[in-house]
């Protein structure tokens, strides 16, 4: 979900851990392999846990780069448990642990690798509810190149502390005890943050209170519901707030909030003016804003951006390009539908977040300006497709394994190739079927209205099934080539006299009956490619253009040559 500028440096995609010597210079212990992972194969004990509710009471001290807090986790287990496995970075020292109000001896827990192993005072049967309460403190892992690596960013603005968290790649355990995999979603998250006087502490959900804190500072308390653990975020700084509301086309009202740095009032007002029109686009094309009962929130951060549910991080410095809108704001807002409402069941399905998130910008360009803008934006994205690895592996993967080509992942292709797969699929099955299926994937139903849907998990197999059902035919041949193969299909053209033959060449000669538009002397016809091959008659001297509107994702020798330069 890390937002990408279309011509961003490819190397920034790597989520490389900071070398140990650099960590030592900052006073940090080496980050463990376990802490640096999010998701992947989940052992049965952890998979059986459900985080019904979490209450975090944190104190952040920017001058010391220190965080301390008390966490209360209310869990339900589907299987019998004799211990709890809870993710928490070793940077923190745990001072106490209570289970159901009973204080444990310090010998009852250990944390060798970044996962707390807590022996329960008595076995918990299947269906049991467990209340875990613990105190912890330490210096959180510091992000070096957020959001491409994770942790806390300690920065400043006009002499004031400016702090933000990111946790998509390494996971929520960087600053709170959690279940660090996509299905570790929290039913209810109450987040209290005490910060130095004069600073704001902005987080997910709805502000419950703001009051003086015991021991000094100001305590901000927020309440969010149905939130994925990596989306929980802390944002601290000398903020000023712009607020408003959007009258939804679905009859409800969406609160709008933008927390920006002091001194940037003019720029912030310009970006805030984009909130309502962009929201109207998404509600028109996809459906209701999923978190209207909380807010559409954006907060200015000392890193580029991240889709933190209801409080998206924004760090694009108010730059617009030729499209006339702020791509970063738009991309992160897209994730409220594709990532936060519809969440990947496993990181192997990550392309659903980023492919859809990336595709929404050209669609917005089309909505605002028409086909020319859409085509230009899709062409710019096409240049960045690398085709080194398949988009989907079919096995559980960590976020890191998806982002790093060196670890067998698709890397940036989850953005650009993902968007182009959706673009071509839309061409194949038509707008009505494509957007109906997309709506069902996001909301779990064809008729979303405020109050009749909840956040849901979606897998690539479900995507395939829903799209095929909307199309009214089996599209497994399409998914097999575009999602499970690295190489793109190649369209081979042969012209002899007045005969034009088109033939698809695919990895392992997989069947691929994708039709193609052919323009002959300005007249466009769609050519069926049953069996992956077709021959049509064209006048010997006719001017022929294959796929004149660039609807089909296929091999391009020209792009490959450009990428080698």
N, C-alpha and C positions, 0 to 999 in steps of 0.2 A: 503494500500500500504506500510505500514511499513514493511521493509524487515526483515525477520526472519532467524536466523541461525536455522538449522533443529533441533538441540537439545537445543534451547534457553529456558530460564526459562519461563514457561507458565504464571506466575504471571505478567510478564512484559507487557502482552497484555492489561491490564486494563488501561483505560485512566482516572484514578481518578484525580479529581481536588485537588489542594493543599489545606490542611486545612487552614482556615482563620487565625489562630494565626501565622502560618509561613508566610503567605502573609503580615500580619501586620508588622512582624519583618523586612521584606524587603522593607517596605514602600509602598506596593501595597494595593489597596482596594480589597475586596473579589471579585473573578471572578463570574459573574452572571451565572445562569443556561442557559440563552439565549446565552451568549458569548461562553459558553462551548459546545454548540451544533453546528453542521454543518449539513445542510440538514434537512430531515424530511418533514412533511406536510408544504407546502408553501401556504400562503394566496394569493388570486387572485391578489391583488395589486402588490405584489412583483413578482409573476409568470409572470405578463404581461409586465415586464420591460426587455429590452434587453440592455446590456452594449456594445454599438458599439465601444467605445474607452475610454481609461483611460490614463491620464498623471499624474504621481506621481513625485513630486520634493521633495526629502527627504534629511534631514541632520541627520546623525547618530553620536552621541557623546558617544563613548564607556566608557570614564572615568566617565561620569555622568549616564550611562545607560539610555540615553535619545534619543528620536526620535521626530523630528518636520518636518512638511511638508505642502505642498499645493497639493491638489488633484483636478483634473478636470475630471468629469465623463460625458460622452456624452451618453445619454440614449434615447431609443425609447420606447413608450408605446403602447400596443395593445388595451388598454381600457382607458376610460376617468379616469383621476386622479385629486384629489384635494390635495393630499399630496404625499410625497415620503417616503418610508421606506428603509433605507440604514443601513446595519450592520456596527457598529464601536464600539470597546471596550470602556467601560467607563473610562478606564485608561487615555484616551486622553481628553483634554479640547479643544473644538471647539471654535476658536477665531472669525471666520466669515463664513458666507455662502452667496453665490450669486447664483441666478437662472437666467439664460439667461442674465448675466451681471448686474443684479439688486441686490444690497446688501440688505439682509433681516435684519429686526430688530431681536435682540437676543431672543425676545419672540416668534419668528416664528418657533423655533425648540426646541426640548428637547430630552434627551437620558436617560430615567429612568433605562433601563435594558440591554443596549448594542446594541440597535437599534435606530438610529436617526429617529425621526419623524419630518418631515419638511413640514410645511404648504406652499403650493405653493401660490405665490402672485395672481395668477389667475388660474382657472381650465385648465387642459391640456386635449384636446380632444383625442380620439383614433387616433393613428397614429402620434401623436405629437412627436417632438424631443425636448429634454430638456437638457440644459447644466448646470450641477451642479458643482460649484467650492467652495471649503472650505479649511480653514486652521485649522490645529490641531497640538497638541504637548502633550507630556507626557512621562511617563516611561512605556514602553510596558510590558505586562505580560511576566514574565521570566519562561522559561521551566525548570523543575526540573530534568526530566528524558527523555529528547528528544532522539529519536523521538516518544516515547510512550506517552508523553504529549507534548503540543505545546507551542509556544511562541518564544522568542529570547533567544539564548544561548550566554551568555557573558563569553568568555574564553580568554586565552592568549597563545602565543607561543614565547618563547625566549624573553619575556619582551614586546611583541607587542600585541595589541588587536587582538582577533580572534573571530569573531561574525558570527552567522548563525541563520536563521529562519526556523521553521517548522510550518505547519498550517493545516495538513490533518484532524485531529480530531476536534479541536476547531474552525478552519476556518480562512479565510483570514482577518476577521475583527480584528484580534489581532494586525495588524500593518497598515492596510489601509482600507478605506471605500469601501465596496463592496456588492455584492449580494451573500450571503454565502450559496449557494446550488449548486449542480453540473451544473444545467442549467444556472447558473450565469456566464457562460463563456464570456470572453472579446474578442471582435474582434481584437482590436489592443491595446497593452500595451506599453506605453513609460515610462520607469523607469529611473529617474535621481537620483543618490545617491552621496551625498557629504560626504566624510570621511576625517579623519586627513591625513596630508601629509605623504607619504611613505607607505600608505596602499592601497591595491587594493579593488575595489568593483565589484564583479562578480554577474551577474544576467542572466535572461533568454534572449534568442534571440540573436540579432547581436549588437555588440558594435558600437554606432554611433559616440561618441566623448569622449575624456578625456581631461580635461582642468582645470586650476586653478579656484577655486570657489570664488565668492564674499564673503568676510568675512573669508576667509582662507580655506585651505584644497583643495582636488581634487574632481572634479565633474565627475562622470562616467555616461554616458547615454546609455541605451540599448533599443532596440525595438524588441518586440515579437508580434506574431499574433496568434489568435485562441487559447487562453490559458485559462485553467480552473483556477478559482480564487485561489484554494488552492495550485496550482503549482507555483505561483509567489514567488520568493525567493530572499533574500538578503544574500550575503556571503562577509565578510570583513576580510582581514587579510594580513599578510606579504607574499603574494603569489609569486611564480615563475611559469612561463608558459611553457608548452611543446605544440607545435602545429605541425600539419601535415595534411594529407588529405587521403581520401579513394576513389579509383576509383571504383565506384559502377558497379555492373554487369548490372545495368539498364541504363548505359551510362552517368550518371551525376557524379559530384564529391561532396563528403561530407567533409566539414571542421571538423577537429578533434582538440579539445582543452582540456588540462588538467592543472588545476591550483592546484599546490601542495604547501605545506609549504616549506619555505627555510630550507635547511639542509637535505631534503629528496630526493635529486636529483636521487640517485641510485635506491631507491625503486620505485620512481615515473616512472622512465624510464622503469622498469620492468612491471608495470601495463599498461603503455601506449602501450607497445608492444602487449597487449591483445585486444586493441580497434578494429583494422582492422579485425583480424580473427573472433572475436565475431560478428561484424557487418556483415561479409560475411555469417556467419551461419544464422542470422536472415533474411537477404535478400534472401538467398537460400530457406529457409523453409517457410517464411511468405510473404515477399515482400519488396518493397523499404523502406528505412529509411524515416519516415514520415516528418522529419523537416530538410531535406538536404539543403533547402534554407537558413537556419539559422546556425545550427551547431550541432554536437554531442559534448556536453560539460560535463565535470566532474570537481567537485571542492572538495577539501579536507575539511572536516567539523569536529567540535568538538562533533558530535553525529554520530550514526551508519550510517544512510543513509536515503534517500528519493528521489522519482522520480520527482524532479523538472524539468519540461520540458526544454530540451536542456542544463540544467546545473545540472545534477544529483549530489546529495550530497553523498559523499563517506567518511566513517570513519572506515573502517575495518582494518586499520593499515597494509595493504599490506600482509595480511595473506592468504595463499593458503592451501587447505587441500588435501586429497588423490585424488581428481579429477584433480588436477594440474592447476586449474584456480580459479580466485577470485569470489566466489559465490555472494558476495555483489554487486560488479560491474555488474555482469551478470544480477542479479535479477532486479536492478534498470534500467538497459538498456532495459530489457524486457518491462518495463512499458511505454517506448516511443511508443510501439505498443499497449500494453494492459493496458490502463489507460489514456494515453495522446492523442494518435490518436483515439482509441476506448475507450470512456469514459462511465462509468455507468450512465444510465439515472437517477437513484436514488441510494442512498447508500444501499438499499435492494439488488441491483445487484452487490454489492462490490466483491462478489466471482469471478466475471468475470475478474476483475483486478488481484486479488491475486492468484486465481486458475491457470490462464494462466501464470502469472508471475512466480509462483512456478514450474509449469510444464516445463517451458523452460530450467531449469537447467538439469534435467535428459535427456531431448531431446538433449541438447548440449553434455552431456556425451556420449550419444548414437552416435551422429554425429562424435565425436572425437575418441571414443574407441570401440563402438559396444554395443551389447546386454548385455554383462556382467556388464558394468558400469551402463547402464540404469536400469537394474534390481536391482542392489545394491542401487542405489539412490532412486528408488521408494520404496524399502523395508524399507529404513531408514525413509522416509516420512510417510510410513504407520503406524509406531509406534506412531505417534503423533496425529492421528485422534481420537477425543474425543466423537463425536456423542451425544452431550448434547442437541443441538437445531438444527432444520432444517437450511439448508443453506439459504433458501429463505422464507420470510414470506408472500409475496404478498401484502404488504402495504408499504407506505412511511416510511423510517426509517432514523434516524440520524446516523452519523458515529459511535458515541458512543454506540448507541443501537445495532449496528452490532458487535462491538468489545467486548462488555461485555456480557458474558453468564448470569450474574446476571440480566441483563435487557432484557433477552430473545433472545440475539443474538448468532450466531454460534461461535464467538470468533476465535480462531486460525484455526478452520475448514475451513474458507474461503481460507486458504493457502493449507493445506494438503489434506483435503477431496475434495476441489475444484480440485486440481491437479489429484487426483485419479479418480474422476468422468470423467475428460477428458481422462485419461488413459484408462478407461474401455469403454468409448464411442468410442474412436479410435479403440479399439479391435473389438467392435460390428459392426461398419460401414465401417472399412477399412481406410487406409491412404489417398487414393485419395479423398474420400468423406469428411473425417474429415478436411483435410487441405484446401480443396476447400471452405468448409463452413467457416472455420476460417478466410480465406482470405476475404471472402465476408463480414464477421462481422467487420473486421478491417477497410477495405477500402470502403465498400458499393458497391463493384463491383468485378468481377472475374479476371479482367485484369489490376491491378494497374500499373501505370507508373508515373514517376515524373511529376507532374502538372495536373493529371487527377483525383485527389481525394482530400478530405478535412477532417479534424477531424469530428467525428460523435459521437452521443450518441447511446448506445445500451442497451436494456433491456433483462431480462431473457426470456420473451416470444419471443422476436425476435431471441435470441440464439436458443431456442427450434424449432422455425419454420424453420430457416435456416438449422439447422442440420438435421431435419426430411426431408426437401426438398432434401438435398444432399444425404441422405440415400435412398430416394425414398419410404419411408413408415412412418407411424405415430409412433413416439417414445414417446408418452405422458406417457405410462406406465413406461418408463425408468426415465423420469424427475420427475414423481410423487413420486417415491420411493426415488431416490437419492437426489433430491433438496428440497422436501417438507416434508420429514420425517426425524426425527433425527436418529432412529434406522436403522442399515444396514440390508439388506436382508440376511437371513441365508440359506445356502445350506445344506440340510439334506441328508445324505448318508445311504442307507440301502443295505446290501449285503447278499444274501441268495443263497447258491449254486453257480450256474453260472449266477445269475441275480444280476445286480447292478441297484438300483433305486435311482435317484436323484430328489429332490423336493425342490422348493424354498418356504421358509417361510418368509412372508413379513408383515410389520405393516398393520393391518386391513385386512389382506388377500388380499391385492391388487394384481392384475394380474402382472406377471413378467416373461415373456417368454425369459429371457436372456440365450443364448446358453453358453455351457461350454466345454472347451477342457478337454478330458480325455486321459491319457496316460496308455496304457495297454501293459505291457512287452516291454516298450520302443517305442511303436507305438502310435502316437497321432491322435485322431479323434475328430471332433467337434460334440457335441451332441446337437441337437435341443431340446429346452425345451418348446414346444408348450403346452399351458395350465399350464406352470410352473412345469412340471413333465415329466420325461422320464425314461424308463427302457432299459438297453442294456445287451447283453449277453457277459460275459467274462469267460474265463476258470477258473475253481474253484480255482486253485492255482496261478493264475496270480497276478503279482504285479501291483497295480493300483495307479496312482497319479492323483488327481483332480486338474485341472488348473495348470499344471506344470510350466508355465511361469508367474504365478501370474498376470494374466491380469484382473481379476474380483475383484471389491471391494465388499467384503462380511464380515459378522461377523467373528471375530477370537477370540475364547475363550482364546487362548494363549496370545494375545495382551491385552485383557481385564484384565487377571490375572497380567500381567506385570505392567499395569498402576495402579493397586490397591496397588502394593508394595510400 
